Amino acid sequence: MTTPEWLKVAAQRSAQDPASLGYVFEQYRKHEGKSAEELAAMLGCSLEVLDGLSLCRRPEQERFAEHLRMIAERFAVDPRRLAAVLRRIEVLDVLPADGEERTAVRDDSYLLAARDHSSDGETSS
């Protein structure tokens, strides 16, 4: 079965909408140097399924696991691999692009992973 032309066009357009998986896939491919075929293989799906996935909205943060599960079940893709792609782009979306001032990104857009600790185990301010 061949992919309908409308699906290919819609998937290409979805790459311009940051709220869609099409945008996520386009950014991932750009940053990782992957082709659509390589991304589809990584997710364990065909190019036609990848086009269909591209039309989906990104999972909402408040219900990420639930939305991820629904999308993965609907399109029969590995939820862990899809989550890895989504999380990679979420991180890249908040980091400044090469050459941009680091101060251009609002402080509240960063998530702190660790805190400074003094040698006696107390947290420093």
C-alpha positions in Angstrom: 0.0 0.0 0.0 1.4 3.4 -0.9 1.1 6.5 1.2 -1.6 8.9 0.1 -0.2 12.1 -1.2 -2.3 14.2 1.2 -0.7 12.3 4.1 2.8 13.1 2.9 1.9 16.8 2.4 0.2 17.0 5.8 3.2 15.4 7.5 5.6 17.9 5.9 3.4 20.8 7.0 3.2 19.4 10.6 7.0 20.0 10.8 6.3 23.7 11.1 3.9 23.3 14.1 5.8 23.0 17.5 2.8 21.4 19.0 3.0 18.4 16.6 5.1 15.3 16.6 6.0 16.3 13.0 7.9 19.2 14.5 9.6 16.9 17.0 10.6 14.4 14.3 12.0 17.2 12.0 14.0 18.7 14.8 15.3 15.3 15.9 16.3 14.4 12.4 18.1 17.8 12.0 20.0 17.6 15.3 20.8 13.9 15.0 21.6 13.8 11.2 19.0 11.1 10.6 16.9 10.4 7.6 13.1 9.8 7.8 13.9 6.1 7.0 16.4 5.9 9.9 13.9 7.5 12.3 11.2 5.2 11.2 13.5 2.2 11.7 14.5 3.4 15.2 10.8 3.7 16.2 10.1 0.3 14.5 7.5 1.6 12.0 7.1 2.3 8.3 7.4 5.7 6.6 3.6 5.7 6.2 3.2 5.2 10.0 5.8 7.9 10.7 3.7 10.3 8.5 0.6 9.4 10.5 2.5 9.9 13.8 3.6 13.3 12.5 0.0 14.5 12.6 -0.4 13.8 16.3 -0.1 16.5 18.9 2.8 16.3 21.4 1.9 14.7 24.7 0.9 17.2 27.4 3.4 17.3 30.2 0.7 16.8 32.9 -0.5 13.6 31.2 2.7 12.6 29.3 2.8 8.9 30.2 -0.9 8.5 29.4 -0.7 10.3 26.0 2.5 8.6 25.1 0.9 5.2 25.8 -2.1 6.1 23.7 0.0 7.2 20.7 2.3 4.2 21.0 -0.6 1.8 21.1 -2.4 3.5 18.2 0.6 3.4 15.9 2.3 0.2 17.3 5.6 1.9 18.1 8.0 1.4 21.0 6.9 4.0 23.7 10.4 4.1 25.2 12.0 5.1 21.9 9.3 7.6 21.2 9.7 9.1 24.7 13.5 9.3 24.1 12.9 11.3 20.9 10.4 13.6 22.6 12.6 14.2 25.6 15.6 15.0 23.5 13.7 17.7 21.6 12.2 19.1 24.8 15.8 19.7 26.1 16.9 21.2 22.8 13.9 23.5 22.7 14.9 25.2 25.9 18.6 25.5 25.2 19.8 28.5 23.2 20.9 27.8 19.6 24.6 27.9 18.8 25.8 31.4 18.8 22.9 32.8 20.8 23.4 34.6 24.1 22.8 32.2 27.0 21.0 35.0 28.8 18.4 35.0 26.0 16.7 32.0 27.6 14.6 32.7 30.6 15.9 31.3 33.9 12.6 29.5 34.6 12.9 27.5 31.4 15.8 25.5 32.9 15.3 22.5 35.1 18.0 22.1 37.7 19.2 18.5 38.0 21.6 19.0 41.0 22.5 21.5 43.6 25.9 22.6 44.9 27.0 20.9 48.1 29.8 21.8 50.4 32.2 19.2 51.5 30.4 18.6 54.8 27.2 17.6 53.0 25.3 20.8 53.5 23.7 22.6 50.6 25.3 25.9 49.8 23.2 28.9 48.7 
